Amino acid sequence: MASSLVLDRTQSALAVPTVHRLANGLTIIAQQMAFEAVNLNLWLRVGSVVEPDSINGMAHFLEHMIFKGTPELACGEFERLIEARGALTNAATSQDYTHFYLTTAPQDFAALAPLQLQLVLNPRLTDDDFERERPVILEEIRRAYDNPHRRTFYHAMELAFDRLPYRRPVLGPVQVVETLTAQQMREFHRRWYQSEQMTAVVVGHLPVEQLIDTVVQGFEAAQSCRQSWSPHADTESRLNLTREHPFTTIQRRHHCDRTLQQAQLVMSWRVPGMADLMETHALDVLASVLGRGRLARLVRDLREERGWVSSVSASNLTYGQQGAFTLFAQLPVEHLERVEAIIVDHIRHLQNQPITIDELARVCTQVSNGYVFGSETPSDRAGLYGYYHTLTGTIDHALDYPARIQALSPAEIQAAAQQYLDPDAYGLVVMQPEAG
């Protein structure tokens, strides 16, 4: 048996989708939208976080291999059919999820969506395809490490997390990917690409019933081709991740990078993630107060007025089990100490003095409107629903986010700064150009 429900969110800035749950654990989220396209987003609750160190990079490698065809669909045939109808397809892997997406004209959706489902659920994953794709993956890893901003980010995450797998790059290290086998990938796929781990989101210019029926029929056809699967005893244990304690001191890491022209500085604090979602909203606002837009405090002070940095920004990275609040600056080496001190002063000020009603209103409008503006197309909307359902088990938060942001008070913003942004305890990564 399957069940359907329509969520009642009359105060939401977004329209209300239908959530359809199948007895096998698959959740389908569907919404008709007056936009001449249909987007299918397939989300799986599997990313690099579930990988032991010995196969780090497998989830991303598998994402590539999904497109190598099925026993019934030759390699390259899916792309040929997609291009012939002017459709688009792609995929992405993160720490907490993998998702595959397809955008078609409404009249082509019934023909192409089942092919996307076949690829995801029943890829052929042959040894030959695996070995041909491995050099592509290794080159992607090398390109990532050739990017100085990526290198800085990797160092920052290694410091931000002591134990949690968020400290590792999603792509995995070269020395591990070089040793992976096709058989390991087949086992990984059978273990994690299961209906109970999957959310299918479909949004576009077709009736909801038709959208759901197309996905159900395509899913059932793809499932009928799959091999039987028995869960391993440790399937869930790797997801039993415990949140790390905040920094108790300032932990500094300095690195030299010959490719840099200026220094890069990253300050980080361990903060709540999606597992404690209600705690993250005030931190989203604090990121905007400090470092998003020309009127943000650090941008105005350090870049516009003092001229000590060429860029400065803030991010609240919200992973599944825990997050990292980060402040990034690019600047001349001689300004490193004073810029760090000024940032600390701004944090102390936020802790000691509530922001004004006017500033809060401006920032909350910026945050909530940006959220709504990023949800205007079927692809945007499907990605939003899939992300929240995959990480929280519900789309309530996707619908309520703008209202929750707008409801925050100056006291709540101040309390979040006091609780999570300790000016005397944080991680600091500095990347400096090599001298001479």
Contacts in CASP RR format, 6 or more apart in sequence:
PFRMAT RR
TARGET T0000
AUTHOR 0000-0000-0000
METHOD contacts of the structure
MODEL  1
MASSLVLDRTQSALAVPTVHRLANGLTIIAQQMAFEAVNLNLWLRVGSVV
EPDSINGMAHFLEHMIFKGTPELACGEFERLIEARGALTNAATSQDYTHF
YLTTAPQDFAALAPLQLQLVLNPRLTDDDFERERPVILEEIRRAYDNPHR
RTFYHAMELAFDRLPYRRPVLGPVQVVETLTAQQMREFHRRWYQSEQMTA
VVVGHLPVEQLIDTVVQGFEAAQSCRQSWSPHADTESRLNLTREHPFTTI
QRRHHCDRTLQQAQLVMSWRVPGMADLMETHALDVLASVLGRGRLARLVR
DLREERGWVSSVSASNLTYGQQGAFTLFAQLPVEHLERVEAIIVDHIRHL
QNQPITIDELARVCTQVSNGYVFGSETPSDRAGLYGYYHTLTGTIDHALD
YPARIQALSPAEIQAAAQQYLDPDAYGLVVMQPEAG
1 23 0 8 1.000
2 20 0 8 1.000
2 21 0 8 1.000
2 22 0 8 1.000
2 23 0 8 1.000
2 216 0 8 1.000
3 20 0 8 1.000
3 21 0 8 1.000
4 18 0 8 1.000
4 19 0 8 1.000
4 20 0 8 1.000
4 21 0 8 1.000
4 212 0 8 1.000
5 18 0 8 1.000
5 19 0 8 1.000
6 16 0 8 1.000
6 17 0 8 1.000
6 18 0 8 1.000
6 19 0 8 1.000
7 16 0 8 1.000
7 17 0 8 1.000
7 19 0 8 1.000
7 395 0 8 1.000
7 396 0 8 1.000
7 399 0 8 1.000
8 16 0 8 1.000
9 16 0 8 1.000
9 396 0 8 1.000
9 399 0 8 1.000
9 400 0 8 1.000
11 400 0 8 1.000
11 403 0 8 1.000
12 399 0 8 1.000
12 400 0 8 1.000
12 402 0 8 1.000
12 403 0 8 1.000
13 368 0 8 1.000
13 371 0 8 1.000
13 372 0 8 1.000
13 402 0 8 1.000
13 403 0 8 1.000
14 372 0 8 1.000
14 375 0 8 1.000
14 381 0 8 1.000
14 384 0 8 1.000
14 398 0 8 1.000
14 399 0 8 1.000
15 31 0 8 1.000
15 33 0 8 1.000
16 31 0 8 1.000
16 399 0 8 1.000
17 29 0 8 1.000
17 30 0 8 1.000
17 31 0 8 1.000
17 203 0 8 1.000
17 385 0 8 1.000
17 395 0 8 1.000
18 29 0 8 1.000
18 30 0 8 1.000
18 31 0 8 1.000
18 208 0 8 1.000
18 212 0 8 1.000
19 27 0 8 1.000
19 28 0 8 1.000
19 29 0 8 1.000
19 395 0 8 1.000
20 27 0 8 1.000
20 28 0 8 1.000
20 29 0 8 1.000
20 30 0 8 1.000
20 212 0 8 1.000
20 216 0 8 1.000
21 27 0 8 1.000
21 28 0 8 1.000
22 28 0 8 1.000
22 195 0 8 1.000
22 216 0 8 1.000
22 219 0 8 1.000
24 195 0 8 1.000
24 196 0 8 1.000
24 223 0 8 1.000
25 195 0 8 1.000
25 196 0 8 1.000
25 198 0 8 1.000
26 195 0 8 1.000
26 196 0 8 1.000
26 198 0 8 1.000
26 199 0 8 1.000
26 200 0 8 1.000
26 219 0 8 1.000
27 198 0 8 1.000
27 199 0 8 1.000
27 200 0 8 1.000
27 389 0 8 1.000
28 199 0 8 1.000
28 200 0 8 1.000
28 201 0 8 1.000
28 202 0 8 1.000
28 212 0 8 1.000
28 215 0 8 1.000
28 216 0 8 1.000
29 199 0 8 1.000
29 200 0 8 1.000
29 201 0 8 1.000
29 202 0 8 1.000
29 382 0 8 1.000
29 385 0 8 1.000
29 386 0 8 1.000
29 389 0 8 1.000
29 395 0 8 1.000
30 201 0 8 1.000
30 202 0 8 1.000
30 203 0 8 1.000
30 208 0 8 1.000
30 211 0 8 1.000
30 212 0 8 1.000
30 215 0 8 1.000
31 202 0 8 1.000
31 203 0 8 1.000
31 204 0 8 1.000
31 208 0 8 1.000
31 211 0 8 1.000
31 381 0 8 1.000
31 385 0 8 1.000
32 203 0 8 1.000
32 204 0 8 1.000
32 205 0 8 1.000
32 206 0 8 1.000
32 207 0 8 1.000
32 208 0 8 1.000
32 211 0 8 1.000
33 203 0 8 1.000
33 204 0 8 1.000
33 205 0 8 1.000
33 378 0 8 1.000
33 381 0 8 1.000
34 205 0 8 1.000
35 204 0 8 1.000
35 205 0 8 1.000
35 377 0 8 1.000
35 378 0 8 1.000
36 105 0 8 1.000
36 106 0 8 1.000
36 205 0 8 1.000
37 103 0 8 1.000
37 104 0 8 1.000
37 105 0 8 1.000
37 106 0 8 1.000
37 204 0 8 1.000
37 205 0 8 1.000
37 377 0 8 1.000
37 378 0 8 1.000
37 379 0 8 1.000
38 103 0 8 1.000
38 104 0 8 1.000
38 105 0 8 1.000
38 106 0 8 1.000
38 109 0 8 1.000
38 202 0 8 1.000
38 203 0 8 1.000
38 204 0 8 1.000
38 205 0 8 1.000
38 206 0 8 1.000
38 211 0 8 1.000
38 378 0 8 1.000
39 101 0 8 1.000
39 102 0 8 1.000
39 103 0 8 1.000
39 201 0 8 1.000
39 202 0 8 1.000
39 203 0 8 1.000
39 204 0 8 1.000
39 377 0 8 1.000
39 378 0 8 1.000
39 379 0 8 1.000
39 381 0 8 1.000
39 382 0 8 1.000
40 101 0 8 1.000
40 102 0 8 1.000
40 103 0 8 1.000
40 104 0 8 1.000
40 109 0 8 1.000
40 113 0 8 1.000
40 116 0 8 1.000
40 200 0 8 1.000
40 201 0 8 1.000
40 202 0 8 1.000
40 215 0 8 1.000
40 382 0 8 1.000
41 99 0 8 1.000
41 100 0 8 1.000
41 101 0 8 1.000
41 200 0 8 1.000
41 201 0 8 1.000
41 202 0 8 1.000
41 379 0 8 1.000
41 382 0 8 1.000
41 383 0 8 1.000
41 385 0 8 1.000
41 386 0 8 1.000
42 99 0 8 1.000
42 100 0 8 1.000
42 101 0 8 1.000
42 116 0 8 1.000
42 117 0 8 1.000
42 120 0 8 1.000
42 198 0 8 1.000
42 199 0 8 1.000
42 200 0 8 1.000
42 201 0 8 1.000
43 97 0 8 1.000
43 98 0 8 1.000
43 99 0 8 1.000
43 198 0 8 1.000
43 199 0 8 1.000
43 200 0 8 1.000
43 201 0 8 1.000
43 383 0 8 1.000
43 386 0 8 1.000
43 387 0 8 1.000
43 389 0 8 1.000
43 390 0 8 1.000
44 97 0 8 1.000
44 98 0 8 1.000
44 99 0 8 1.000
44 120 0 8 1.000
44 192 0 8 1.000
44 193 0 8 1.000
44 197 0 8 1.000
44 198 0 8 1.000
44 199 0 8 1.000
44 390 0 8 1.000
45 96 0 8 1.000
45 97 0 8 1.000
45 197 0 8 1.000
45 198 0 8 1.000
45 199 0 8 1.000
45 390 0 8 1.000
45 391 0 8 1.000
46 59 0 8 1.000
46 97 0 8 1.000
46 98 0 8 1.000
46 192 0 8 1.000
46 193 0 8 1.000
46 197 0 8 1.000
47 59 0 8 1.000
47 93 0 8 1.000
47 94 0 8 1.000
47 95 0 8 1.000
47 96 0 8 1.000
47 97 0 8 1.000
47 98 0 8 1.000
47 170 0 8 1.000
48 56 0 8 1.000
48 57 0 8 1.000
48 59 0 8 1.000
48 60 0 8 1.000
48 93 0 8 1.000
48 94 0 8 1.000
48 95 0 8 1.000
48 165 0 8 1.000
48 168 0 8 1.000
48 169 0 8 1.000
48 170 0 8 1.000
48 172 0 8 1.000
49 95 0 8 1.000
49 96 0 8 1.000
49 164 0 8 1.000
49 165 0 8 1.000
49 166 0 8 1.000
49 238 0 8 1.000
49 239 0 8 1.000
49 241 0 8 1.000
49 319 0 8 1.000
49 320 0 8 1.000
49 321 0 8 1.000
50 59 0 8 1.000
50 192 0 8 1.000
50 238 0 8 1.000
50 239 0 8 1.000
51 57 0 8 1.000
51 58 0 8 1.000
51 59 0 8 1.000
51 165 0 8 1.000
51 238 0 8 1.000
52 238 0 8 1.000
53 168 0 8 1.000
53 176 0 8 1.000
54 176 0 8 1.000
55 176 0 8 1.000
55 180 0 8 1.000
55 184 0 8 1.000
55 188 0 8 1.000
56 168 0 8 1.000
56 172 0 8 1.000
56 173 0 8 1.000
56 176 0 8 1.000
57 170 0 8 1.000
57 171 0 8 1.000
57 172 0 8 1.000
57 176 0 8 1.000
57 177 0 8 1.000
57 180 0 8 1.000
58 180 0 8 1.000
58 184 0 8 1.000
58 185 0 8 1.000
58 188 0 8 1.000
59 93 0 8 1.000
59 98 0 8 1.000
59 170 0 8 1.000
59 188 0 8 1.000
59 192 0 8 1.000
60 93 0 8 1.000
60 137 0 8 1.000
60 170 0 8 1.000
60 171 0 8 1.000
60 172 0 8 1.000
61 133 0 8 1.000
61 134 0 8 1.000
61 137 0 8 1.000
61 177 0 8 1.000
61 180 0 8 1.000
61 185 0 8 1.000
62 98 0 8 1.000
62 185 0 8 1.000
62 188 0 8 1.000
62 189 0 8 1.000
63 91 0 8 1.000
63 92 0 8 1.000
63 93 0 8 1.000
63 98 0 8 1.000
63 100 0 8 1.000
64 133 0 8 1.000
64 136 0 8 1.000
64 137 0 8 1.000
65 123 0 8 1.000
65 125 0 8 1.000
65 129 0 8 1.000
65 130 0 8 1.000
65 133 0 8 1.000
65 185 0 8 1.000
66 91 0 8 1.000
66 100 0 8 1.000
66 119 0 8 1.000
66 120 0 8 1.000
66 123 0 8 1.000
67 76 0 8 1.000
67 78 0 8 1.000
67 79 0 8 1.000
67 91 0 8 1.000
67 119 0 8 1.000
68 75 0 8 1.000
68 76 0 8 1.000
68 123 0 8 1.000
68 124 0 8 1.000
68 125 0 8 1.000
68 126 0 8 1.000
68 129 0 8 1.000
68 133 0 8 1.000
69 75 0 8 1.000
69 76 0 8 1.000
69 77 0 8 1.000
69 78 0 8 1.000
69 119 0 8 1.000
69 123 0 8 1.000
69 124 0 8 1.000
70 118 0 8 1.000
70 119 0 8 1.000
70 122 0 8 1.000
70 123 0 8 1.000
70 124 0 8 1.000
70 225 0 8 1.000
71 122 0 8 1.000
71 124 0 8 1.000
71 225 0 8 1.000
72 118 0 8 1.000
72 225 0 8 1.000
73 115 0 8 1.000
73 118 0 8 1.000
73 119 0 8 1.000
75 129 0 8 1.000
78 89 0 8 1.000
78 115 0 8 1.000
78 116 0 8 1.000
78 119 0 8 1.000
79 89 0 8 1.000
81 112 0 8 1.000
81 115 0 8 1.000
82 88 0 8 1.000
82 89 0 8 1.000
82 102 0 8 1.000
82 112 0 8 1.000
85 104 0 8 1.000
85 105 0 8 1.000
85 108 0 8 1.000
85 111 0 8 1.000
85 112 0 8 1.000
86 104 0 8 1.000
86 105 0 8 1.000
86 108 0 8 1.000
87 102 0 8 1.000
87 103 0 8 1.000
87 104 0 8 1.000
87 105 0 8 1.000
87 108 0 8 1.000
87 112 0 8 1.000
88 102 0 8 1.000
88 103 0 8 1.000
89 100 0 8 1.000
89 101 0 8 1.000
89 102 0 8 1.000
89 103 0 8 1.000
89 116 0 8 1.000
90 100 0 8 1.000
90 101 0 8 1.000
91 98 0 8 1.000
91 99 0 8 1.000
91 100 0 8 1.000
91 101 0 8 1.000
92 98 0 8 1.000
92 99 0 8 1.000
93 170 0 8 1.000
94 170 0 8 1.000
95 165 0 8 1.000
95 166 0 8 1.000
95 170 0 8 1.000
95 319 0 8 1.000
95 320 0 8 1.000
96 274 0 8 1.000
96 319 0 8 1.000
96 320 0 8 1.000
96 390 0 8 1.000
96 391 0 8 1.000
97 387 0 8 1.000
97 390 0 8 1.000
97 391 0 8 1.000
99 383 0 8 1.000
99 386 0 8 1.000
99 390 0 8 1.000
100 116 0 8 1.000
100 119 0 8 1.000
100 120 0 8 1.000
101 379 0 8 1.000
101 382 0 8 1.000
101 383 0 8 1.000
102 112 0 8 1.000
102 113 0 8 1.000
102 116 0 8 1.000
103 378 0 8 1.000
103 379 0 8 1.000
104 112 0 8 1.000
104 113 0 8 1.000
106 204 0 8 1.000
106 205 0 8 1.000
106 206 0 8 1.000
109 206 0 8 1.000
109 211 0 8 1.000
109 214 0 8 1.000
110 210 0 8 1.000
110 214 0 8 1.000
113 202 0 8 1.000
113 214 0 8 1.000
113 215 0 8 1.000
113 218 0 8 1.000
114 214 0 8 1.000
114 217 0 8 1.000
114 218 0 8 1.000
114 221 0 8 1.000
114 222 0 8 1.000
117 200 0 8 1.000
117 215 0 8 1.000
117 218 0 8 1.000
117 219 0 8 1.000
117 221 0 8 1.000
117 222 0 8 1.000
118 218 0 8 1.000
118 221 0 8 1.000
118 222 0 8 1.000
118 225 0 8 1.000
120 193 0 8 1.000
120 222 0 8 1.000
121 193 0 8 1.000
121 219 0 8 1.000
121 222 0 8 1.000
121 223 0 8 1.000
121 225 0 8 1.000
121 226 0 8 1.000
122 222 0 8 1.000
122 225 0 8 1.000
122 226 0 8 1.000
123 189 0 8 1.000
125 182 0 8 1.000
125 185 0 8 1.000
125 186 0 8 1.000
125 189 0 8 1.000
126 182 0 8 1.000
127 182 0 8 1.000
129 182 0 8 1.000
130 181 0 8 1.000
130 182 0 8 1.000
130 185 0 8 1.000
131 182 0 8 1.000
134 177 0 8 1.000
134 178 0 8 1.000
134 180 0 8 1.000
137 171 0 8 1.000
137 177 0 8 1.000
138 174 0 8 1.000
138 177 0 8 1.000
138 178 0 8 1.000
140 171 0 8 1.000
141 169 0 8 1.000
141 171 0 8 1.000
141 172 0 8 1.000
141 173 0 8 1.000
141 174 0 8 1.000
141 177 0 8 1.000
142 174 0 8 1.000
144 150 0 8 1.000
144 169 0 8 1.000
144 171 0 8 1.000
145 151 0 8 1.000
145 154 0 8 1.000
148 257 0 8 1.000
148 259 0 8 1.000
148 260 0 8 1.000
148 264 0 8 1.000
148 431 0 8 1.000
149 264 0 8 1.000
151 257 0 8 1.000
151 431 0 8 1.000
152 264 0 8 1.000
152 266 0 8 1.000
152 328 0 8 1.000
152 429 0 8 1.000
152 431 0 8 1.000
153 266 0 8 1.000
154 169 0 8 1.000
155 253 0 8 1.000
155 255 0 8 1.000
155 266 0 8 1.000
155 429 0 8 1.000
155 431 0 8 1.000
156 266 0 8 1.000
156 268 0 8 1.000
156 324 0 8 1.000
156 326 0 8 1.000
156 429 0 8 1.000
157 166 0 8 1.000
157 167 0 8 1.000
157 168 0 8 1.000
157 324 0 8 1.000
158 167 0 8 1.000
159 251 0 8 1.000
159 253 0 8 1.000
159 268 0 8 1.000
159 427 0 8 1.000
159 428 0 8 1.000
159 429 0 8 1.000
160 166 0 8 1.000
160 167 0 8 1.000
160 268 0 8 1.000
160 270 0 8 1.000
160 324 0 8 1.000
160 326 0 8 1.000
160 427 0 8 1.000
161 167 0 8 1.000
161 244 0 8 1.000
161 270 0 8 1.000
161 322 0 8 1.000
161 324 0 8 1.000
162 244 0 8 1.000
163 244 0 8 1.000
164 241 0 8 1.000
164 244 0 8 1.000
164 321 0 8 1.000
164 322 0 8 1.000
165 241 0 8 1.000
166 319 0 8 1.000
166 321 0 8 1.000
166 322 0 8 1.000
166 323 0 8 1.000
166 324 0 8 1.000
171 177 0 8 1.000
190 227 0 8 1.000
190 229 0 8 1.000
191 229 0 8 1.000
191 231 0 8 1.000
191 232 0 8 1.000
191 235 0 8 1.000
194 229 0 8 1.000
195 219 0 8 1.000
195 223 0 8 1.000
199 385 0 8 1.000
199 386 0 8 1.000
199 389 0 8 1.000
199 390 0 8 1.000
200 215 0 8 1.000
200 219 0 8 1.000
201 382 0 8 1.000
201 383 0 8 1.000
201 385 0 8 1.000
201 386 0 8 1.000
201 389 0 8 1.000
202 211 0 8 1.000
202 212 0 8 1.000
202 214 0 8 1.000
202 215 0 8 1.000
202 382 0 8 1.000
203 211 0 8 1.000
203 378 0 8 1.000
203 379 0 8 1.000
203 381 0 8 1.000
203 382 0 8 1.000
203 385 0 8 1.000
204 211 0 8 1.000
204 378 0 8 1.000
205 378 0 8 1.000
241 321 0 8 1.000
242 321 0 8 1.000
243 270 0 8 1.000
243 272 0 8 1.000
243 275 0 8 1.000
243 321 0 8 1.000
243 322 0 8 1.000
244 270 0 8 1.000
244 322 0 8 1.000
245 270 0 8 1.000
246 269 0 8 1.000
246 270 0 8 1.000
246 420 0 8 1.000
246 422 0 8 1.000
246 425 0 8 1.000
247 269 0 8 1.000
247 270 0 8 1.000
247 422 0 8 1.000
247 425 0 8 1.000
247 426 0 8 1.000
247 427 0 8 1.000
248 425 0 8 1.000
249 424 0 8 1.000
249 425 0 8 1.000
250 424 0 8 1.000
250 425 0 8 1.000
250 426 0 8 1.000
250 427 0 8 1.000
250 428 0 8 1.000
251 426 0 8 1.000
251 427 0 8 1.000
251 428 0 8 1.000
252 427 0 8 1.000
252 428 0 8 1.000
252 430 0 8 1.000
253 427 0 8 1.000
253 428 0 8 1.000
253 429 0 8 1.000
253 430 0 8 1.000
254 429 0 8 1.000
254 430 0 8 1.000
254 432 0 8 1.000
255 429 0 8 1.000
255 430 0 8 1.000
255 431 0 8 1.000
255 432 0 8 1.000
256 431 0 8 1.000
256 432 0 8 1.000
256 433 0 8 1.000
256 434 0 8 1.000
257 431 0 8 1.000
257 432 0 8 1.000
257 433 0 8 1.000
257 434 0 8 1.000
258 433 0 8 1.000
258 434 0 8 1.000
260 431 0 8 1.000
260 432 0 8 1.000
260 433 0 8 1.000
261 433 0 8 1.000
262 310 0 8 1.000
262 330 0 8 1.000
262 331 0 8 1.000
262 332 0 8 1.000
262 333 0 8 1.000
262 433 0 8 1.000
263 330 0 8 1.000
263 331 0 8 1.000
263 332 0 8 1.000
263 333 0 8 1.000
263 336 0 8 1.000
263 430 0 8 1.000
263 431 0 8 1.000
263 432 0 8 1.000
263 433 0 8 1.000
264 328 0 8 1.000
264 329 0 8 1.000
264 330 0 8 1.000
264 331 0 8 1.000
264 430 0 8 1.000
264 431 0 8 1.000
265 327 0 8 1.000
265 328 0 8 1.000
265 329 0 8 1.000
265 330 0 8 1.000
265 331 0 8 1.000
265 336 0 8 1.000
265 339 0 8 1.000
265 340 0 8 1.000
265 428 0 8 1.000
265 429 0 8 1.000
265 430 0 8 1.000
265 431 0 8 1.000
266 326 0 8 1.000
266 327 0 8 1.000
266 328 0 8 1.000
266 428 0 8 1.000
266 429 0 8 1.000
267 326 0 8 1.000
267 327 0 8 1.000
267 340 0 8 1.000
267 343 0 8 1.000
267 426 0 8 1.000
267 427 0 8 1.000
267 428 0 8 1.000
268 324 0 8 1.000
268 325 0 8 1.000
268 326 0 8 1.000
268 327 0 8 1.000
268 426 0 8 1.000
268 427 0 8 1.000
268 428 0 8 1.000
268 429 0 8 1.000
269 324 0 8 1.000
269 325 0 8 1.000
269 326 0 8 1.000
269 420 0 8 1.000
269 421 0 8 1.000
269 422 0 8 1.000
269 426 0 8 1.000
269 427 0 8 1.000
270 322 0 8 1.000
270 323 0 8 1.000
270 324 0 8 1.000
271 279 0 8 1.000
271 280 0 8 1.000
271 283 0 8 1.000
271 316 0 8 1.000
271 322 0 8 1.000
271 323 0 8 1.000
271 324 0 8 1.000
271 325 0 8 1.000
271 420 0 8 1.000
272 279 0 8 1.000
272 280 0 8 1.000
272 283 0 8 1.000
272 318 0 8 1.000
272 322 0 8 1.000
272 323 0 8 1.000
272 420 0 8 1.000
273 279 0 8 1.000
273 280 0 8 1.000
273 318 0 8 1.000
273 319 0 8 1.000
273 320 0 8 1.000
273 321 0 8 1.000
273 322 0 8 1.000
273 323 0 8 1.000
274 280 0 8 1.000
274 318 0 8 1.000
274 319 0 8 1.000
274 320 0 8 1.000
274 321 0 8 1.000
274 391 0 8 1.000
274 392 0 8 1.000
275 320 0 8 1.000
275 321 0 8 1.000
275 322 0 8 1.000
277 318 0 8 1.000
277 392 0 8 1.000
277 397 0 8 1.000
278 404 0 8 1.000
279 416 0 8 1.000
280 316 0 8 1.000
280 318 0 8 1.000
280 323 0 8 1.000
281 401 0 8 1.000
281 404 0 8 1.000
281 405 0 8 1.000
281 408 0 8 1.000
282 408 0 8 1.000
282 412 0 8 1.000
282 413 0 8 1.000
282 415 0 8 1.000
282 416 0 8 1.000
283 316 0 8 1.000
283 325 0 8 1.000
283 416 0 8 1.000
283 420 0 8 1.000
284 316 0 8 1.000
284 367 0 8 1.000
284 405 0 8 1.000
285 360 0 8 1.000
285 363 0 8 1.000
285 364 0 8 1.000
285 367 0 8 1.000
285 405 0 8 1.000
285 408 0 8 1.000
285 413 0 8 1.000
286 314 0 8 1.000
286 316 0 8 1.000
286 325 0 8 1.000
286 350 0 8 1.000
286 413 0 8 1.000
286 416 0 8 1.000
286 417 0 8 1.000
286 421 0 8 1.000
287 314 0 8 1.000
287 315 0 8 1.000
287 316 0 8 1.000
287 325 0 8 1.000
288 296 0 8 1.000
288 314 0 8 1.000
288 363 0 8 1.000
288 366 0 8 1.000
288 367 0 8 1.000
289 296 0 8 1.000
289 297 0 8 1.000
289 350 0 8 1.000
289 355 0 8 1.000
289 359 0 8 1.000
289 363 0 8 1.000
289 413 0 8 1.000
290 296 0 8 1.000
290 297 0 8 1.000
290 298 0 8 1.000
290 314 0 8 1.000
290 327 0 8 1.000
290 346 0 8 1.000
290 350 0 8 1.000
291 297 0 8 1.000
291 298 0 8 1.000
291 299 0 8 1.000
291 312 0 8 1.000
291 313 0 8 1.000
291 314 0 8 1.000
291 327 0 8 1.000
292 299 0 8 1.000
292 313 0 8 1.000
292 314 0 8 1.000
292 366 0 8 1.000
293 299 0 8 1.000
293 366 0 8 1.000
294 300 0 8 1.000
294 304 0 8 1.000
295 362 0 8 1.000
296 314 0 8 1.000
297 346 0 8 1.000
298 312 0 8 1.000
298 314 0 8 1.000
298 327 0 8 1.000
298 329 0 8 1.000
298 342 0 8 1.000
298 343 0 8 1.000
298 346 0 8 1.000
299 312 0 8 1.000
299 313 0 8 1.000
301 342 0 8 1.000
301 346 0 8 1.000
302 308 0 8 1.000
302 309 0 8 1.000
302 312 0 8 1.000
302 329 0 8 1.000
302 339 0 8 1.000
302 342 0 8 1.000
302 343 0 8 1.000
303 309 0 8 1.000
303 310 0 8 1.000
303 311 0 8 1.000
303 312 0 8 1.000
306 342 0 8 1.000
308 331 0 8 1.000
308 332 0 8 1.000
308 335 0 8 1.000
308 338 0 8 1.000
308 339 0 8 1.000
308 342 0 8 1.000
309 329 0 8 1.000
309 330 0 8 1.000
309 331 0 8 1.000
309 335 0 8 1.000
309 339 0 8 1.000
310 330 0 8 1.000
310 331 0 8 1.000
311 328 0 8 1.000
311 329 0 8 1.000
311 330 0 8 1.000
312 327 0 8 1.000
312 328 0 8 1.000
312 329 0 8 1.000
312 330 0 8 1.000
313 327 0 8 1.000
313 328 0 8 1.000
313 329 0 8 1.000
314 325 0 8 1.000
314 326 0 8 1.000
314 327 0 8 1.000
314 328 0 8 1.000
315 325 0 8 1.000
315 326 0 8 1.000
315 328 0 8 1.000
316 323 0 8 1.000
316 325 0 8 1.000
317 323 0 8 1.000
317 324 0 8 1.000
317 325 0 8 1.000
317 326 0 8 1.000
320 391 0 8 1.000
325 420 0 8 1.000
325 421 0 8 1.000
327 343 0 8 1.000
329 339 0 8 1.000
329 343 0 8 1.000
331 339 0 8 1.000
333 432 0 8 1.000
333 433 0 8 1.000
336 430 0 8 1.000
336 432 0 8 1.000
340 428 0 8 1.000
344 423 0 8 1.000
347 417 0 8 1.000
347 421 0 8 1.000
347 423 0 8 1.000
348 423 0 8 1.000
350 413 0 8 1.000
350 414 0 8 1.000
350 417 0 8 1.000
350 421 0 8 1.000
351 414 0 8 1.000
351 417 0 8 1.000
351 418 0 8 1.000
351 421 0 8 1.000
351 423 0 8 1.000
353 414 0 8 1.000
354 410 0 8 1.000
354 411 0 8 1.000
354 413 0 8 1.000
354 414 0 8 1.000
355 363 0 8 1.000
355 410 0 8 1.000
355 413 0 8 1.000
355 414 0 8 1.000
356 410 0 8 1.000
357 410 0 8 1.000
360 408 0 8 1.000
360 409 0 8 1.000
360 410 0 8 1.000
360 413 0 8 1.000
364 405 0 8 1.000
364 406 0 8 1.000
364 408 0 8 1.000
365 406 0 8 1.000
367 405 0 8 1.000
368 401 0 8 1.000
368 402 0 8 1.000
368 403 0 8 1.000
368 405 0 8 1.000
368 406 0 8 1.000
369 402 0 8 1.000
371 401 0 8 1.000
371 402 0 8 1.000
371 405 0 8 1.000
372 402 0 8 1.000
374 380 0 8 1.000
374 384 0 8 1.000
375 381 0 8 1.000
375 384 0 8 1.000
384 398 0 8 1.000
385 395 0 8 1.000
385 398 0 8 1.000
386 395 0 8 1.000
386 398 0 8 1.000
387 398 0 8 1.000
388 394 0 8 1.000
388 395 0 8 1.000
388 396 0 8 1.000
388 397 0 8 1.000
388 398 0 8 1.000
389 395 0 8 1.000
389 398 0 8 1.000
END
